[in-house]
Structures are given as C-alpha cells and as structure tokens.
Amino acid sequence: MKLKVKVVPGASRTEIVGWLGDELKVRVIAVPEKGKANTAVVKVLAMALGIANSDIKLLSGATFQHKTFEINGLEDTVIAKLMSADLT
C-alpha cells in the first residue's frame, strides 16, 4: 500500500497528528538534514502500525514535506483503521 504523508520537521514533539485529506500529517522533532526527519517518520509510522522499520520504504519526496511511503505487511483497511485511532 502507498501512504501519503505531510511531514513537519523540527517540531516540538514527535506525533501523528491525523488526516489532512488523503495525507497523514506527522510532526517530528528531527531536523530535515541528511535524512534525519525521514528516518524519524519511518520509526513513528512503524511503531504506530506495529511493523518493522524495514517494512516501510520512502518512494518519493525525500527532500520535500509531502512524501509517499510504501507500507508492506498490512492491508489498506488495517492501516486506515490504525491511523484513525489515537496514536499519540
């Protein structure tokens, strides 16, 4: 499954905020240098979904706020249900 994410790097805390249209908004403390924010997003998504970091791959948007990730190991409906729960 592909998951669109809007990332806000350099935030005061790391959290999944919720859905903004078809994108999931994620704030991370990590700064956007040398892939640190991207790594932080992968970690928070993996933790929220209960999967390994290696099951999440950044497909596009490495240097932009709007990113697309590929999620392996879960069905679309499971991901949507998990992401609609309180994940903070």
N, C-alpha and C positions, 0 to 999 in steps of 0.2 A: 504494500500500500504506500501511496505517496501522501506526505503530510506537509502542508504549507505552514510556515511559522514566521511570525514577525518577532524579531529579537531586539530587545532594548538592552544593549551592553552598558556597563558602568553604573548599574542601578544600585540602590542602597541595600537591596536583598535579592536573592535568587528565588523566583517563584513563577509558577504558571498562572497567568492572570485569567485567561479564559479565551473564548472565541471572539474574533473580530471578523464577522462574515465567514469566509471559508478558511481563515488563517487562525492559528493558535498563537496568542501573544505570550511570550516568555521573557521575563526580565532576569538578567544575570549580573552578578557582581563583577565578573571578569571583564577586563577591558578588551576592545577589539584590536588586539595586536598579536601577530604570529599565531592566529587560530585559537587563542585562549577562550574567547567568547563562544566560538563554535564547539569547542570541547565541553565547555560548561553546559551548553544547551543539550548536547548528546547525553551527558550524565543525568541532567534533571529529567529528560524525557524517558530515559531507560529506567530510572528509579520509579517514576510515576507509573510506567507501564509494566514494571516487574520483569523486564527483559535485560539481556546483556547489552553493554555499550556497543559491542560488535554487531548487534542486530539492527543498528541504526547507521545509515550512511548518508552523508551530505551529497545531494545530487547537484544542486545549483545554489548560487547566492553566497559563496564563500566570503566575499568582501562586502556584502550588502545586508541590510536589515531584513529583507524579505528572502527567505530561504525555502528550499524544498528538500525534505528528507525522505528516504525510503526506509520503511519500517518492515522488518521481516519477523515472522513468527506469530503474528496476531492478525485476526480478521478485522476488516474495516469497522464492523459493528462493535466489536470489543473495544477497539481504540476509541471510537466515538463515545461509548458508554463510560469508559475510564476517564476520558478527558472532560466529561461533563460533571464528574464528581468533584468534591472539594479536595484538591491535591496539595494544598499548602500546609 
